[in-house]
Each structure stands twice: as C-alpha cells, then as structure tokens.
Amino acid sequence: MTTFVLWTAIKTKEKLISDLKDQLSKIRLKLENSSQQMTGEIQELALEHIIESAFSTDLIEPVAKVQ
C-alpha cells in the first residue's frame, strides 16, 4: 500500500470515530434529559398523592403541561 492509501484509511477511521463520539454524546444527553423528566414525573405523582391525602375532601385536578 502506498502512503496516500494508508493516510486516507487512517483519516477515514478518525472521521468515523469522531462521528461516533458525537452520536454518543447526543445519546447521553437524551438519556440524561429523559431521566430528569422521569424523576420529575415521579415526584409529581408523589406530591399529588400527599396533597390528596392531606386534603381528602377537596377536588384535586391535574394541570396540563405547558409546552
């Protein structure tokens, strides 16, 4: 193999590795955001239960999320 062919192969692999690292970072960010959202939703349910228990005679209704 010539030097140019080796250099091209190395650069191709480096580009692939770089692209995969970028994709991995994006996936990690999505997972972190999903985890935070799930934690918040679980806390909402727990708080709803506490409020319903403390104010059992009141009508407690969920409020729609703002997008």
N, C-alpha and C positions, 0 to 999 in steps of 0.2 A: 504494500500500500504506500501511496505517496504521502508526503507530509500534509498536503492540502486535504486529502481524503480523511486522514486522521483528525486534522484540525476541525473539519466540517462535522465529523461524527461526534467529537467532543462538544462542540458548540451546540449541536442538536440535543445531546443529552443534558447539557447545562440548562438549555431553554426548557426542556421537559421538566426537569427538577424544579426550576423556578416557577413554572406554571402550576405544578402540583402543590408547591408550598403555598402559593396564592390561594388555590382552591381550598386547601386545608385550613388556612386562616379564616376564609369566609365561612366554612362549615362550622368551625369552632365558635365563631361569633354568633351564628344562627342558633347553635346549641345553647350557648350562654343566655341568649335572649329568650329562648323557649323555656329554659329552666327558670329564669326570673319570672316569666309570665305565669308559669305553672305554680310557683311558690306564692305569687300574689293572689292567684285564684283560690288556692287552698286557704290562705289567710282570710280572704273574703268570706269563704264558706264558714270558717270557724267563727269569725266575728258575727256573721248573720245568726249562727246558732246561739251565741252568747246573748245577743240582743233579743232574739225571740224568747229565750229562757227568762231573761230579766224583765221583759215587758210582754208577758204571755197574753194579756188581754188586748194588746194593740195589734193592729193590722200592719205587718211589715211586708213591704213590696220592694222587689229589686228595681234598681235604676239602670236604664240602658247605658251601655258604654258609649263614650264619645270617641269617634274615630279621628 
